[in-house]
Amino acid sequence: MSNPVPGSTYIIQSRDTVSDIAARAYGNPAERTRIINANGLADPDKIIAGQSLVIPLIPGISVLTRQVSIQDDGFRLKIGNRVLPVLAGRVLRTMDTPADGWSAVVAWDPGLDKEFDKLTQPFQYPDASVYLDGQLMISGKLYNVRNKFSGAGRTKELEGFSSTIDIVDSHLFPPYQYQNMTLVDFCREMFKITGIGIVIDSDIANDVEGIFKEEKINQSETIFKFLERIADKKAALLSSTREGDLLITRANLKGATVGTIEEGKTAVETWEANFNGRKLFRTYRGVLKKKALGTNKTVVLTDVTVKTQRIRTFAINEGDEKDIERAVKWERNKRFAEAMSFSMPGNSWYAPDGKLWEENSRILVKSQTFEVPEGFMFIIRRVEFLFDDKGETAVLNIIPPSFYSKQEPVLPWVKKIVEINVEELKTEIKLRGTR
């Protein structure tokens, strides 16, 4: 249940009274008359659940002076040592990007709360965390500030990210060539000046121990783009923890589900599926370069379900035949994951199991719109939590789990993609001194 915030509207919940709402909004139940007058309530003792109420601002008193706790229900933003109520907010959690983000709109009366003014001045980068119903969702910093004035008053639109956003934006110092390092070694090397921690899921720990004999960094690559390229070779995903550390993980392919949602029977407002054929290719060519031998080794994977001649080629500098074959399959699966998008806005932050929706969890979906009326097991790729005067909603982006595995992809409407052929390794000899 969300708390009423002065300057916004509030949806009445069961067992609410006007006095209770006033106490939560202003810290004083005697302020109920403001709510009664603002809404023209003939009988304030007969309010109805689901009805909306205007919660007026008190002239000359900042909304920020109200005591707010992280443990309160709803969307809570903590900047520095201050916990702030928000008029509207958004939290985005993902399973396959290294940084997550949030945004929030807060009331602002310049000069009335000097501590708040200082905390939210541009380019200060204060510590910032967001909580939903008392649970930490993102810990990092405040990066963007937008000040606005309208007939409704002044507001600040704030935007922050987990601490790992710095590796998404930042480039590396020389040297640009590394030898005999693991994926974790690369992360530690890149993070030496950032203070970002590294967390490794136990089920992938053994897979990321392999040594890369030599890797070069393009000077135009960001830290994340380089690490993503390395992680792809180990079929690993880079994400972030709620505390703001880098998380090296893999898709949750066998864990428990959060329940079942069914079109027409579950509180989901709209069901939308998008299929982008330009993300897919018929032929995937992975080239393993062997400088010492002056040779290249190539693995070619042909997907006959793509009915047009589209070719994607990429290179790997070091590794063996198993590495390049795995990289080709992983590239094909990633392209499929990017080609399909399923979106389901729901009217609750909570999954069928009673817990907050969580990225990288499994959900059984029955939907005619998604062409899976009998049901199909998906994995939640992204969760967007929204809070505004209409209440609390969540938008899920889901994907078939097989596209994050080393196995052949399985489409929801086809039990198996047929006739996937991996050609035998071919050696292309380059003769030195010739063209």
N, C-alpha and C positions, 0 to 999 in steps of 0.2 A: 504494500500500500504506500502511495506517495504522500508526502506532507504538503499541506497548502502553503503557497509562497505569496506574500504580498506583491501586488502588481500583476497577478496572473489569475487564471481561472482554475477551479478545483472541482474534480468529479467526486460527488458524495459517495461514500462507502457505507455498507451496512453497519448499523449501530453508531454511526456518527451523530453528534449533536452540534448545534451551532456553537455552543460554549466550548466543546472539545476542539472544534476547528479553530476557533479564535485563540485558544491556548496554544495550539501547535503553530499557528501562523504568527502570533504576536508575543507569545509568552505570557499572555494575560487573558483569562476567559471573559473579563469584563468588557473587552473590546468587541464582543459579539454584536453590539449595536451597530458597529460600522458595517459588518457583513449584512445584517438585517436591512439597514437603510440602503446599502448599495444594490441589493437584490430585490427590494420591495417585498419582503417576505411578510405576508399577512399573518401567518401562523408559523413562527420559527420552530415550533415543536413538532411540525409535521413536514419535515424535509424527506425527500425520497432518494434512495440509492440510485445512482446513475445520473441524477440531475446535476447540472453544473452551477457553480456559484462563483461570482466575482469576488476576489479577495483584494480589497482596495489597499493602496499604499497609505501610510500615515504621513501627511505633509511634514517635511522637516526632519523625519526620522529615517535613517538609512535601513534598508532591509538587512544589511549586514550586521546590525547590532543584535539581531535575534540570536539566541544561543542555539547552535546546531551541533549535533554529534555525528560522528562517522557511523555510529550504530543505528542512527535513525533510518527508517525506511526511505526508499527512493534513491535519487541520484545525488551523490555527495562529492563535492570537489574540494580537495585540500591543497592549498598553495602556501608554501612555507609552513607556518604553524597555525594557519587559519583554515577552518572548515566552513565552506560557503554554501548557502542554498542557491539553486539555479532556477532560472525561468524555463530553460529548455536545454537539452543536452544530448550528446551522441557518444557512444563508445563502439569502437571496431576492434574485434579480436580475430586473428587469422592463424591458420596452421602452417602456412608456407611462405610467409614474409617475415623478415627479421625484426620488424618494428610495428607496434600497434599504436592507434591514435584515439584521441577524444576531442570533443569540442563542447563548449558550454556558453550560454548567454546568462549574464548576471546583471542585476540592476546597479546603476552607478550614479551617485550624487557627488560630483567633484568637490573635494575639500571637507566633506562631512566625515569621512573615514580615511585619515591620512595614511594609516598603515596599509589599508587596502590599495590606496592610490599608489603607494610606493611599490608594493608587491607586483602590481600589474602594469607598471611603467614599461614601455617598449624596451626590448633588448636586455632584460635583466636575467632571463633564464633561471627563475626560481624553481626549486623542487616542487613537483606537482603530482598528485595521485587522485585517481577517481575510484569511488566505491559505489556499488549497486546493492541496496538493501544490506549495507554493512560489510559487504565482501569486496576485498581489493581486486580491481580489474586491471589497472595500468599504473605503473609507477615510473616516473621520468621527470620531465621538465616542461615548463610553459615556454612555447616557442613563438607563437603568433598572437598578436593583440589587435583587435579592430574596434575602435571607439565609434559609437553611433548615437545620433540624436534624432528623435522624431516626436510626433505629437504625444506619444505614449511615455516620453521621457528619455533619459540617457541610459545606454547599456554598453557593456563591454562584451564583445564576442571573443572568447579565449580558445586557443587551440594548443594542444600539447601532444607529446609522443613519448613512448618508452625510450629509455636512454640509448637503446640500440639504433635510434634514428641517425646518430652521428656517423655510424659506419656505412649507412646508406648514402649519405651525402658527401663523406670525406674521401679524399684520395690519399695515396701512400707516399711516404718519403722513400728515396733510394735506400738500399739496393733494390733492383727490380728483378732479381733472380735468386731463387732459393733452391736448396738441395737437401735431399734425405730428411723430409719433414712429413708428419702426419697432418690430417685435417685439423686436429686439435692444436698441434704445434703452430700451424699457420694462424689460427685464431688467437692464440696467446701472443704471438709475435705482433699481430696487427693491433691488439688491444692494449699494448703496454702503456700507452699514454692516455687511454680513455677511462680506465678504471672499471670497464665493463666486465662482469663475471661470465663464466662459461659453465653451462649445465648440460650434461649428456644423459639422455634417456638410457636406462640400463639395457634395454633390448637392442640397442644399436651400438653399444660400446665396443664390441669386438670388431664390427664392420668398419669403424673409422680409425682403426689402428694401423692400417696399411701405409707403407712408406711411399711418398712420391719422390722419385730420384731427382727430378729437376722440374721446376715450374718457373715460367717467366710471367711477369706482370706488365700488362700494357699500361703506360704512364697515364692514359686517359681513363683507365678503369677505376671505379670507386672500390673501396674495401669490400663492400658487400658483393659487387659483381664478380670480383676475383674469388671470394670465398664461395659464392654460389656455384661458380664454374668448378671449383674443386669438390664441393659437396655433391654435385650432380654425378661425378664419377664414382661416388660411393653410394649412390641412390639415397642420400640423406636429405632431410629438409632442415632449413634454418628458420627458426621462429624465435619468440621471446617469451620469457616467463613473466608472470604478473609483477614480479619484483624488479623487472627491467634488465635481467641478464639474458645473454644469448642462449637459446635452447637448440641443441643439435638433436634431432628426433627423426622419427619416421611415422608414416600414417598408421593409425589405430585400425588394423585390419581384422582383429580377432577379439577385441574387448567387448564388454557388455554394451547393450544398446540403451539409449535413453528413452526408448518406448516407440510407439507407433503413432503416426499422424495420417489421417485419411481425408481426402478431398470430399467436401460436403458434410463431414461429420466432426471435423476439428476446427477450432477457432482460428482459421487462417483466412485473411481477407482476400488475397488474390494468389493465383498459382501461375507462374510464368516460366517457360522454358525457352532457351535460346541456343541454336546450333550454328556455329560459324565454320563453314567448310574451308575457309581460307587458312585456318590454323593447321589444317591437316595436309599430309603429303603422301604420295603413293610410294616414293622411294626415299629411304634414309641411308645416307652413306657416312660412315664413321671412319676417319683416316687416322691411323696410328703412325706417327712419325718416328723413325729410328735414325737419328742423325749419325750415330757412330757407324752404322752399316750402310748409310746412304740409301735406305729403302723406306718405303711406305707399306703398311699393311692396311687393308680396307675390308670392312664388313658392310654388306649391303642387305638391308631389310626391306622387303616389298610387301605393302599392305594392299591387297587387291580389292578391298572394300572402297578405296578411294578411286573413283571412276575416271579421273583425269590425270595426265602425266605431270605431276608436281614432284620436284626433287629437292631434298634438303641435305646439304653436306656440311660437316663440321670436323674439326681436328682435335686430336688428343696428343700431347707432346710426349708423354711417358706412360708406360704400363705394358701389359701383355695382351694376348689374344682374348682372354676372359674379360679383361678390363674394357676393351673396345666393344666387345659383343654386349656386355651389360650396359655400356654407355649408349649404344644404339637403341636398345630396347627401352631404356629409361627416357631417352629423348622422344621416342615415339609415344610413350605413355604420357609424358608431360604435355605434348602437343594435344593429345586427346583431352586431357584435363582442362586445357585452356580453351578448347573448342566448344565445350558444353557448359552451360550455366543454368541452374535451376534456382529460382527465387521464390520464397514463401513468407510474406509479411504476416506475422501473427500478433494477436492482441495481448500477449503476455511475455514477460522476460523468462518465463519458466517452461522447462521441458515437461513431457508427460511424467517423468520420474520425480517431479517436484523440486528439482534443482535448477539453478540458472543454466540456460543454454551454454554449451561449451564447444569451442572449436576442437576439431580432431576427435569427435565422438561419433558414434554410429546411430542411425535412425532408420527405422523401417517406414517406407512411404508407400501409400496406395493412392494413385492419382491417375485419372483418365487424361488430364492435361499433359502429364509427364509421360504418358503412354505406358504406364505401369499399373493398370487397374488391379492386378492380382498381388501387387506388392513387390518392392525391390529394396535391398539394403543399400543405403547411401552413407557417405561420410560427410560431416559438416565441415566445409572448407572455411567459411567465414560466418561470423555472427555480428550483426549490427544492432546494438541496443539503443532505442530512441526514447526520449522523455520530453513531453511538452504539455500544453494545456489540454490535450486530448487524452492524455494518459501515458501508459507504458506499453511500448510495442517492441518487437524484435523481428529483424529480417534475416532469414537464413539463406546462405548460398551453399548448395550441396553438390556432391560429385560422386560418381561410382567409385568405390574403394579400389578397384583393380587398377585404376590409372595411377595410383601411387605405389604399385607393387612391381616386382620383377616378373610377374606372370603376364600372360596375354590379356589385353583389356577385354572386359565383358560389357557390352552395351546393355542398357536396361531392357530394350525391346528385342534384343538378339542374345541368345544364351552364350554364344561365343562368336568372335570374329573369325571367320573361316579363311583357310588358305593363306596363312601368314608364313612366308618362306624366308628363312635366313640362309643366304648363300654362304658357301665355304669361303674361308679366308683366301684372298688373292694377294699376291706379292707384286708390287710394281717397282721394277728396278730402275733407278735413276743413274745414268752413266755420267760420271764427272767429266767436265771439260767438253760436253756436247750439248746441243740444243735440240 
